[in-house]
Amino acid sequence: MTKESESWIISYTEEGETEPDIKFVDQLLKKVYRNNSKLQKIYSIICRRASHKLQCPTSCLKLLTLMWNLIRRGPYCCNSSEDKSNFREAANLIRSYYKKTSPDGLLVEVCKLFAHKQELTDQLKGIFEGNFHFTSVDKIESVTPMLL
């Protein structure tokens, strides 16, 4: 599993201006949907890749889009706080590295967006079902101030 997933992640995050191939995200998502325990290994590979590619902003941005796609399109476990430790570590690594050189740059802002989404997800885990909708209309009023 690790070699195959690692090769997909490396291919997705190659240096250069080419658009990453979404088929690699699809392959990773298939694995996670079949077996949720694979997610932690995938996040671990992403974290390692982030530490090796910090000097390459294009690869870091591709890593962030990969993580975003996993959270957005993956099963609910992709959004649970227990499984996101390596995701958070990778995003924080990228953010702290680029905050030194470009505090208001794109990578820093994307990492801030991820952190905000993670905070909301953690605070509202009893309200959201998966990544898409509310489980109870009664709870919408309590959520609205947090979303504004």
N, C-alpha and C positions, 0 to 999 in steps of 0.2 A: 504494500500500500504506500509506504513512505517514498520509495523511489519513483513510482508512477506519479503520485501527487506532487512530489518535489519537481519533477520534470515539467509538469503542467504549470506550476507556479513560476518556475524559471522562464518558461516560454512566454507566459503571459506578461512578465515584467522585464522582458529584454530591454536593454538600452536602445535608444534610438527613437525616432519620431513616428515609427509605424504604430498603427492602432492595434491594441491587444486583441487577440482572437477570443471571442466570447465562448467558443466551444470548450476552452479550458475551464472556465467558470462552470459551465454546464456539467462537465465531467466531475468536477469537485462536488457540486451539488448533488449529483446522482449518488455519489459515495455517502454523503452525509445523510441524505434521505433514507438510504438503505440501512445505514448503521450510524446513529448519532455519536457514538464514541469516537468516530474518525475525526470529528471536528477539532478536538483538542490537538491532535497530531497535525492537522492542517494549519491551525493557528500557530503552532510551534514552528513549523516550517516557514510561515510568513514572518514570524518574529526574527528568525535566523537570517532570512533573506533581507529584511529591513536593515539589520545590523551590518550586513556585508555590502549593501548598496546605498548607504547614507550619502555618499558623495555624488550620487547620480539623481538629480531631482526628477527626471522622467521616470526612472524605475520606481522611485518612492511614490510618485503620483499614481502610477499603475498599481502598486501594492495597495494604496488606499482605495482605489476603485474596485480592486478585487475584494477587499474586505467589505466594502459597502455593498457589493453585489451579494456576497455571502449572507450578510445580515438582512438585506432587503428581500432576497429571493429564497433564502433557506428556511428550514423548519424553525419552529419557535426556539429550539435549543441554541440556534445561532445568535439569538438576542438575549439569552439568559446570562446573568452576571457571573455565574460560576464558570461558564465556558469561555468567557471573553477575556480572561486574564492575559493571555498572550496577545490578543488583539489590542487590548489597552496598552500593553507594554510596547508593541510595535508602533502604535500611533503616538505614544508619548516619546519614544525614541526619535521618531521623525520630527515631531514638534519641537523637542528641545534642541535638536541639532540645527534646524533651520530658523529657530527663534533667535539664535545668536547672530546670524548673518542677515536675515530678512524678517524682522518681527511681525510685519504686516503682510507677508507674502502669501501666495496661494496655498502652499503646503501647510503653513501654520493655521490659516483660516479653515482649511478642510479638516485638520485635526481638531480644531475647536468645535466645529460642527459635529464631528463624531462624538466628542466628549459630551456635548449637549444632548445628543440623541441617546447616548447611553444613560445619562442621568435621568432623562424622562422615562426611558424604558424601565429602569430600575424602580423609579418612584411609582410608575403606573402599571406594574406587571399584573395586578389583579383586575385591571380594567381592559387592557388591550388583549385581544385574542389573536395570537400570531402577530404579524406585523401590519395588519390591515384595518381592523374595525373594532368598535366597542362591543363588549359583551352585554353591557347594560346601559340603556339610554338614561337611566336615573343618575348615573355617575358622570355624565357629560358636564354638568354644571360645576362639579368640583374640579374638573380637569381644565376647564377653559382658562382660568387665570395663569396656569402653568404654561400653556401653549402660546400665550400672547407675549 
